[in-house]
Amino acid sequence: MMLCRFSVIAHNRRYGYRPSKTYRVSYTHTPRLTFRHQQQQDCRDAEPGAGRESQQRALAHTWACIVRRTSIPDVLRTNVSVVGESMIGDLGITEVHLGMIFSAFALGYALFQIPGGILGDNIGSRRALAIIAAGWAVLTMFTAMVPGTDYLSVGGIVGLLLVLRFLVGVTHAPVFPVTTGGTIANWFPTGGWGLPVGLSSTGLTLGAAATAPLLVWLMEMFGWRGALLVTAPSALLLAAVWWWYVRDYPRDHRSVSTNEQALIDAGRPPPEYERVSGAWKIAIKNRDVLLLAGSYFCTNYVFYLFFNWFFFYLVSVRGFSAADAGLLTSAQWIIGAVGATAGGFICDRLTRRYGLRWGPRWLAIPSLVLCAMFLVLGATSGNMILTVVFLCICFGCTQLTEAAYWATTMAVSGRHASAATGILNTGGNVVGFAGGMMVPLIASVWGWTVSVSTGAVFALVAALLWLLIRGDRQMMHTNGA
């Protein structure tokens, strides 16, 4: 997500932010006339040449960079789920072993969300992502070079893969806390984070949609080891480009003018005012951060229901062929991408109109209620086509909420968004480890209709928690720091 000066100009002009001389954020209802007048003033203050054509180029450039930043990691973290069947035959492992290997990634990913956010706070998002991206490449190559039974026992092979996949989870854990809580929070004004966050989630879903066909094609040409080796260098390319172009703060980028910097910093304290050590300790005690993490836990129960079991459910329970189920799974992720982008746009619009307390609520609560409704309709429908339609819409509703969760957490935590979003994403991914075992257990006792429908209960609980969340209450002020 390389945010050039033009992307900031275009985004800020569009949302019409007004610099403030106070350090405390104010979210009162500003008349629309004020925004229009300020937008005209922003255009007069901006440097010559940053006109309509530059804005359009900037938005297209920002879109492409954000999608690349999230789609490449998703290809490299889900690759083993695609090549897993080939690994079973080549390495002599079983499906149970493969399930353990999948869980090792989820465990590392969940446990290192908070440390990943702390890493971003301490060394900056530019350095952090460059380091971890290089780690993705190395670990992917090591996975491709795992020896077969000629050199290791099956137990040794499984143990080595468990360690490697755990480390892959560890190195992927900081991605969203560092880039969303770091780069987006620093480069876009308060209240204008929804769309960039939505585009980040869009990149993730598009990467997931492309992973299966890409790796299947590479496996046909080079085998599963070759497929991993071919995709590994993409992480090194991402690390190099990110290090070359991105800076932690706009003031450090040579292309950002004083006027642009004023727009970005409008309404929030300077770094030296808010920066304190041990921010994660403050964040983990903050009521709103914990409520957001709890609600995100419930929402992502539904996400992981699809992530882990949608393909299996379509084939084994609903009777679709593997080929049709693969296409429908890709369609699910594409609908999720549309939902994530739309959610980012809607979140910013609602935040401008209703403020940070009610704006995100008006997006998250209806989306989660619809998610619960369509999940039950899909689970209970006797029509195969309607089942797929309802379930895909349900997944799209989960992605509509992404921008609300991340933008609200960034608003609450201020300059320490990396640490706070690490806590948010910990809550959202611990459920992937626990829910992965809970879903088949419920299905074995009460059947798949009940098992899938349990997600509706989690979605409704997530919606209720939003009534207690206040995005306009900053972490530092509420904790007396």
Helices and strands as residue ranges (DSSP letters): H 5-15, H 32-45, H 52-91, H 95-111, H 113-123, H 125-144, H 154-172, H 175-178, I 179-184, H 185-187, H 194-231, H 233-245, G 250-252, H 258-264, H 271-274, H 279-285, H 287-312, I 313-317, H 322-380, H 384-400, H 402-413, G 414-416, H 417-446, H 448-466, H 475-478
